[in-house]
Amino acid sequence: MEKCVESLLPGGEDVEIIIVDDGSTDRTAEIADRYAARYPQIVRAIHQKNGGHGAAVNTGIANASGRFFKVVDSDDWADSASYRKVLRFLKLVIEQNQPLDLLVFNYVYEKAGAYHKKVMRPAGLPKGRFFGWKDVGHLQKAHYILMHSMVYRTGLLRECGLKLPEHTFYVDNIFAFQPLPFVKTMYYMDVPFYRYFIGREDQSVNEKVMIRRIDQQIRVNKIMVEIFSTAKFPHIKCFKYMRNYLEIVTMITHTILQLDGTKRAFARRGALWRYIEKTDPVIYHFLRHSLMVRCVGLPGKVGHEIVCRGYRVVRLIYGFN
């Protein structure tokens, strides 16, 4: 966490750093208070009972006073050169009173032990200019925009009623999903701003951890179905992007269930399909006929083995887990 905070301090008083101590049992509270005392004009420390990642983000949004809002997890950090460019750009946006709802940039997989760091760039977004949904090109499904790449206008997060569920992992998908129909103006900076550390055995995206927490992945999947079914899309491209994002998340859910491979996992998969069909028959039909989802739902031991091997090949290529 100290590395994370130190990477953000060069923003000076242009940046408000809110450290949320979410019922930690380590030295988080002590470190947070130390930074708040040392940099009272920059750092705020907020202590609360444990509510999970979603509760921490909710607290950050509720207490933020800045025009724009960025979530930075405590084991990640900001690239210094990119950070300076992003801050200069946002200051210019404010000075010129330019409407901006969402700023997108790249993130880098800082995988433990890996020599080459993979930079993840969203395809299909115009570079270096303001644009709306109608200007978005073809967004590849493998490059959907994650929370790591996003800076929202703070007011927009409140206007869309975003409130992440507590005691639930993988809520970053909801954060990157629910506000999108409210987004009118975007800008993409092709800089490697966010350094996403990955590779700890206890990390939420570790394969064994994801299997153990499959109930939480399913919960997030269901919430995203509910959001999609009631959303008012400003443009057909927003609709297609969010539909494809939901397809990706559903595929991930089915992949984890396949990696589990137990009878209980199979039953959960059936229960999820019944829930989706009841909530939104149209999106159910789309997802049921999705080649991507069907490929990770192959039946039997052979299907399980194919999915497991395929998953490990994709993991090797992208270095995501």
C-alpha positions as CSV (number, residue, x, y, z in Angstrom):
1,M,0.0,0.0,0.0
2,E,2.9,2.4,0.7
3,K,4.2,1.9,-2.8
4,C,0.7,2.7,-4.1
5,V,0.3,5.9,-2.1
6,E,3.8,7.1,-2.9
7,S,3.0,6.7,-6.6
8,L,0.0,9.1,-6.2
9,L,1.6,11.8,-3.9
10,P,3.4,13.6,-6.8
11,G,-0.1,14.8,-7.8
12,G,0.2,17.3,-4.9
13,E,-2.9,19.3,-4.0
14,D,-4.4,18.6,-7.4
15,V,-5.3,15.2,-6.1
16,E,-7.3,14.0,-3.1
17,I,-6.1,10.6,-1.9
18,I,-8.8,8.8,0.1
19,I,-7.4,5.7,1.9
20,V,-10.3,3.5,3.1
21,D,-9.3,1.2,6.0
22,D,-12.0,-1.4,5.5
23,G,-11.8,-3.1,8.9
24,S,-8.2,-4.2,8.3
25,T,-6.4,-6.4,10.7
26,D,-2.9,-5.6,9.5
27,R,-1.0,-2.3,9.5
28,T,-3.4,-0.5,7.0
29,A,-4.9,1.8,9.6
30,E,-1.6,2.8,11.0
31,I,-0.1,3.5,7.6
32,A,-3.3,5.4,6.5
33,D,-3.1,7.7,9.6
34,R,0.6,8.3,9.1
35,Y,0.1,9.5,5.6
36,A,-3.0,11.6,6.6
37,A,-0.9,13.3,9.3
38,R,2.1,13.9,7.0
39,Y,0.0,15.2,4.1
40,P,-3.1,16.7,5.6
41,Q,-3.9,18.7,2.4
42,I,-3.7,15.6,0.2
43,V,-4.5,12.4,2.1
44,R,-7.7,11.5,4.0
45,A,-7.9,8.3,6.1
46,I,-11.4,6.8,6.6
47,H,-11.8,3.8,9.0
48,Q,-14.9,1.6,8.8
49,K,-16.1,-1.9,9.6
50,N,-15.2,-4.5,7.1
51,G,-17.6,-4.5,4.1
52,G,-15.3,-5.7,1.4
53,H,-14.0,-4.1,-1.8
54,G,-17.5,-2.8,-2.8
55,A,-18.0,-1.0,0.5
56,A,-14.6,0.6,0.3
57,V,-15.4,2.0,-3.2
58,N,-18.8,3.2,-2.0
59,T,-17.2,5.1,0.8
60,G,-14.7,6.6,-1.6
61,I,-17.4,7.8,-3.9
62,A,-19.5,9.2,-1.0
63,N,-16.5,11.2,0.4
64,A,-14.8,12.3,-2.8
65,S,-14.8,16.1,-3.4
66,G,-12.8,16.1,-6.7
67,R,-14.3,16.4,-10.2
68,F,-13.0,13.0,-11.2
69,F,-12.8,9.7,-9.5
70,K,-10.3,6.8,-9.8
71,V,-10.1,3.5,-7.9
72,V,-6.6,2.4,-7.2
73,D,-6.3,-0.9,-5.3
74,S,-3.7,-0.9,-2.6
75,D,-1.4,-3.4,-4.3
76,D,-1.3,-1.5,-7.6
77,W,0.3,1.8,-8.5
78,A,0.4,4.6,-11.1
79,D,3.1,5.0,-13.7
80,S,4.8,8.3,-12.9
81,A,5.1,9.7,-16.5
82,S,1.6,8.7,-17.4
83,Y,0.3,10.1,-14.1
84,R,1.7,13.6,-15.0
85,K,0.2,13.5,-18.5
86,V,-3.3,12.4,-17.1
87,L,-3.3,15.2,-14.5
88,R,-2.2,17.8,-17.0
89,F,-5.1,16.7,-19.3
90,L,-7.7,16.7,-16.5
91,K,-6.6,20.2,-15.3
92,L,-7.0,21.4,-18.9
93,V,-10.5,19.8,-19.1
94,I,-11.6,21.7,-15.9
95,E,-10.0,25.0,-17.0
96,Q,-11.8,24.9,-20.4
97,N,-15.0,23.6,-18.8
98,Q,-15.0,20.7,-21.3
99,P,-17.6,18.1,-20.7
100,L,-16.0,14.7,-19.9
101,D,-17.7,11.7,-18.3
102,L,-15.1,9.0,-18.8
103,L,-11.4,9.0,-19.3
104,V,-9.9,5.7,-20.5
105,F,-6.2,4.7,-20.6
106,N,-4.1,1.5,-20.7
107,Y,-3.2,-0.8,-17.9
108,V,-0.2,-3.1,-17.5
109,Y,-0.1,-6.6,-16.1
110,E,2.7,-6.4,-13.5
111,K,2.8,-10.2,-13.1
112,A,5.1,-11.4,-10.4
113,G,8.2,-13.1,-11.9
114,A,7.4,-12.1,-15.5
115,Y,10.1,-10.2,-17.5
116,H,7.8,-8.8,-20.2
117,K,4.9,-6.7,-18.9
118,K,1.8,-6.9,-21.1
119,V,0.1,-3.6,-21.9
120,M,-3.6,-3.9,-22.3
121,R,-5.1,-1.4,-24.8
122,P,-8.8,-1.1,-25.6
123,A,-9.3,-1.4,-29.4
124,G,-11.9,0.7,-31.2
125,L,-11.6,3.9,-29.2
126,P,-10.6,7.1,-31.1
127,K,-7.3,8.4,-29.7
128,G,-6.6,11.9,-28.6
129,R,-10.0,13.5,-29.0
130,F,-13.4,13.7,-27.3
131,F,-16.0,11.3,-28.6
132,G,-19.4,9.8,-27.9
133,W,-20.8,6.3,-28.3
134,K,-21.6,6.9,-32.0
135,D,-17.9,7.4,-32.6
136,V,-16.8,4.1,-31.1
137,G,-15.4,1.6,-33.5
138,H,-15.2,-2.2,-33.1
139,L,-14.5,-3.1,-29.5
140,Q,-12.8,-6.5,-29.3
141,K,-14.4,-8.7,-26.7
142,A,-11.0,-9.7,-25.3
143,H,-10.2,-6.0,-24.7
144,Y,-13.3,-4.8,-22.8
145,I,-12.6,-1.8,-20.5
146,L,-11.8,-2.7,-16.9
147,M,-12.0,-0.6,-13.8
148,H,-8.2,-0.2,-14.0
149,S,-8.5,1.8,-17.2
150,M,-11.3,4.1,-16.1
151,V,-11.6,7.6,-14.6
152,Y,-15.2,8.7,-14.2
153,R,-16.7,12.1,-13.5
154,T,-17.5,11.8,-9.8
155,G,-21.0,13.3,-10.2
156,L,-21.9,10.7,-12.8
157,L,-21.2,7.8,-10.4
158,R,-23.7,9.4,-8.0
159,E,-26.2,10.3,-10.7
160,C,-26.4,6.7,-11.9
161,G,-27.0,5.4,-8.4
162,L,-24.0,3.2,-8.3
163,K,-23.8,1.2,-5.0
164,L,-21.6,-1.8,-5.1
165,P,-22.7,-4.9,-3.0
166,E,-20.7,-5.5,0.2
167,H,-18.7,-8.6,1.1
168,T,-18.5,-9.5,-2.5
169,F,-15.4,-9.9,-4.8
170,Y,-15.4,-9.1,-8.5
171,V,-17.6,-6.0,-8.1
172,D,-15.1,-4.1,-10.3
173,N,-17.1,-5.5,-13.2
174,I,-20.2,-3.7,-11.9
175,F,-18.2,-0.5,-11.5
176,A,-17.1,-0.7,-15.2
177,F,-20.6,-1.6,-16.4
178,Q,-23.5,0.1,-14.6
179,P,-22.5,3.8,-15.3
180,L,-22.0,3.3,-19.0
181,P,-25.5,4.3,-20.2
182,F,-25.0,7.6,-18.4
183,V,-21.7,8.3,-20.2
184,K,-22.0,10.9,-23.0
185,T,-18.5,12.2,-23.5
186,M,-15.3,10.1,-23.5
187,Y,-11.6,10.5,-24.1
188,Y,-8.9,7.8,-24.6
189,M,-5.2,8.5,-23.7
190,D,-2.8,5.9,-25.1
191,V,-0.6,5.8,-22.0
192,P,0.3,2.9,-19.6
193,F,-1.1,4.7,-16.5
194,Y,-2.3,1.8,-14.3
195,R,0.1,-0.9,-13.1
196,Y,-1.9,-3.9,-12.1
197,F,0.0,-6.2,-9.8
198,I,-0.9,-9.9,-10.3
199,G,0.5,-13.2,-9.1
200,R,-0.1,-13.5,-5.4
201,E,-1.6,-16.9,-4.3
202,D,-4.2,-15.2,-2.2
203,Q,-5.3,-12.7,-4.9
204,S,-9.0,-12.7,-5.8
205,V,-8.2,-13.6,-9.4
206,N,-6.1,-16.6,-8.5
207,E,-7.7,-19.7,-10.1
208,K,-8.2,-21.6,-6.8
209,V,-9.5,-18.5,-5.1
210,M,-12.0,-17.9,-7.9
211,I,-13.3,-21.5,-7.6
212,R,-13.7,-21.1,-3.8
213,R,-15.6,-17.8,-4.3
214,I,-17.7,-18.9,-7.3
215,D,-20.9,-17.8,-5.4
216,Q,-19.7,-14.2,-5.4
217,Q,-18.9,-14.4,-9.2
218,I,-22.4,-15.7,-9.8
219,R,-23.9,-12.9,-7.7
220,V,-22.0,-10.3,-9.7
221,N,-23.1,-12.0,-13.0
222,K,-26.8,-11.9,-11.8
223,I,-26.5,-8.2,-10.8
224,M,-25.1,-7.4,-14.3
225,V,-28.0,-9.2,-15.9
226,E,-30.4,-7.1,-13.8
227,I,-28.6,-3.9,-14.7
228,F,-28.6,-4.7,-18.4
229,S,-32.3,-5.7,-18.5
230,T,-33.4,-2.3,-17.1
231,A,-30.8,0.0,-18.7
232,K,-31.8,2.8,-21.1
233,F,-29.1,2.7,-23.7
234,P,-28.1,6.1,-25.3
235,H,-26.9,4.4,-28.5
236,I,-26.9,1.0,-30.2
237,K,-23.1,0.8,-29.7
238,C,-23.5,1.2,-26.0
239,F,-26.1,-1.6,-26.0
240,K,-23.8,-3.9,-28.0
241,Y,-20.7,-3.2,-25.9
242,M,-22.6,-3.9,-22.7
243,R,-24.2,-7.0,-24.1
244,N,-20.7,-8.3,-25.1
245,Y,-19.3,-7.4,-21.7
246,L,-22.1,-9.4,-20.1
247,E,-21.3,-12.3,-22.5
248,I,-17.6,-12.2,-21.3
249,V,-18.6,-12.2,-17.6
250,T,-21.0,-15.1,-18.2
251,M,-18.3,-17.0,-20.0
252,I,-15.9,-16.4,-17.1
253,T,-18.5,-17.7,-14.7
254,H,-19.0,-20.8,-16.7
255,T,-15.3,-21.3,-17.1
256,I,-14.8,-21.2,-13.3
257,L,-17.7,-23.7,-12.9
258,Q,-16.0,-26.0,-15.4
259,L,-12.7,-25.7,-13.6
260,D,-14.5,-26.7,-10.4
261,G,-16.0,-29.7,-12.2
262,T,-18.2,-30.9,-9.3
263,K,-21.8,-31.9,-9.4
264,R,-22.6,-28.9,-7.2
265,A,-20.9,-26.6,-9.8
266,F,-23.1,-28.2,-12.6
267,A,-26.2,-27.5,-10.5
268,R,-25.2,-23.9,-10.0
269,R,-24.7,-23.5,-13.7
270,G,-28.3,-24.7,-14.3
271,A,-29.6,-22.4,-11.6
272,L,-27.9,-19.4,-13.2
273,W,-29.4,-20.1,-16.6
274,R,-32.9,-20.3,-15.0
275,Y,-32.3,-17.0,-13.3
276,I,-31.2,-15.3,-16.5
277,E,-34.1,-16.6,-18.4
278,K,-36.6,-15.4,-15.8
279,T,-35.0,-12.0,-15.5
280,D,-34.5,-11.2,-19.3
281,P,-35.6,-13.8,-21.9
282,V,-34.0,-11.8,-24.7
283,I,-30.5,-11.7,-23.2
284,Y,-31.0,-15.3,-22.1
285,H,-31.5,-16.3,-25.7
286,F,-28.4,-14.3,-26.8
287,L,-26.2,-15.8,-24.1
288,R,-27.5,-19.4,-24.6
289,H,-26.6,-19.2,-28.3
290,S,-23.3,-17.5,-27.7
291,L,-20.5,-19.6,-29.2
292,M,-18.1,-18.2,-26.5
293,V,-20.4,-19.4,-23.6
294,R,-21.2,-22.7,-25.3
295,C,-17.6,-23.5,-25.8
296,V,-16.9,-23.3,-22.0
297,G,-20.0,-25.2,-21.2
298,L,-19.1,-28.5,-22.9
299,P,-20.5,-31.5,-21.1
300,G,-18.8,-34.5,-19.5
301,K,-15.2,-35.2,-18.6
302,V,-14.0,-34.5,-22.1
303,G,-15.6,-31.1,-22.1
304,H,-14.1,-30.4,-18.7
305,E,-10.6,-31.3,-19.9
306,I,-10.9,-29.2,-23.1
307,V,-12.1,-26.1,-21.1
308,C,-9.3,-26.5,-18.5
309,R,-6.6,-26.8,-21.2
310,G,-8.1,-23.9,-23.2
311,Y,-8.2,-21.7,-20.1
312,R,-4.6,-22.3,-19.3
313,V,-3.5,-21.5,-22.9
314,V,-5.4,-18.2,-22.8
315,R,-4.0,-17.5,-19.3
316,L,-0.5,-18.1,-20.7
317,I,-1.1,-15.7,-23.7
318,Y,-2.6,-12.8,-21.7
319,G,-0.9,-13.4,-18.3
320,F,-4.1,-12.5,-16.5
321,N,-4.0,-15.1,-13.6
